[in-house]
Amino acid sequence: MKNTSQNTVSLLWTGLLLVSMAACGPVPEALLLNRLDRAVSIDVYGPIESLTGSCEIDFRDRFCEEEFVPLSIIELQEAEQRTFTMSDEITENRCTNVLWLRLISVGSVGPVTEVGTLLQLPTQAEVEVGPGYYHTAAFPGVSLRIDEVGTDDANQGFAPKKCAELGREARR
């Protein structure tokens, strides 16, 4: 360590960067893993861009079905994993870090219509064989699920409720 003033400045910048990253909270991203031996297609929906939703409201009730719009279709090859990140700025009154995922095809079977599951970001989720508590999709000869990694499932929920079930009109 020859130049201590330069090292001190570097350490200060590193400290400021870490503090600012902690203040902003975790990056709203999802790691999605395909545990199957065939490709899958997943339909991804997110809240309408102009909507707000307080972080105080449980993510499962923050937005109703009619307030989600299609964002993308993700194609995952067998055993592939992919990370995707939301570009929305997350604030106390703008907690739009919720995605609705629907498994629409597996291998050559599909497209199918199924209810899907909600995920709050950041999270890790996987497509795997077997029925799940929050999500099960029936395909010929097999039940599949999109499931949050781990046993808590704190960032996963059932498909979004209709606005009428939440006792309100859809926001636009």
Stockholm file with secondary structure:
# STOCKHOLM 1.0

chainA/1-172         MKNTSQNTVSLLWTGLLLVSMAACGPVPEALLLNRLDRAVSIDVYGPIESLTGSCEIDFRDRFCEEEFVPLSIIELQEAEQRTFTMSDEITENRCTNVLWLRLISVGSVGPVTEVGTLLQLPTQAEVEVGPGYYHTAAFPGVSLRIDEVGTDDANQGFAPKKCAELGREARR
#=GR chainA/1-172 SS CCCHHHHHHHHHHHHHHHHHHHHHCSCCEEEEEECSSSCEEEEEEEECTTCCBCTTSCHHHHSCGGGEEEEEEEEECTTCEEEEECCSCCBTTBCCCEEEEEEEEETTBCCCCCCCEEEESSEEEEEEESCCSSCCEEETTEEEEEEESSSCCTTEEESCCCGGGGTSCCCC
#=GC SS_cons         CCCHHHHHHHHHHHHHHHHHHHHHCSCCEEEEEECSSSCEEEEEEEECTTCCBCTTSCHHHHSCGGGEEEEEEEEECTTCEEEEECCSCCBTTBCCCEEEEEEEEETTBCCCCCCCEEEESSEEEEEEESCCSSCCEEETTEEEEEEESSSCCTTEEESCCCGGGGTSCCCC
//
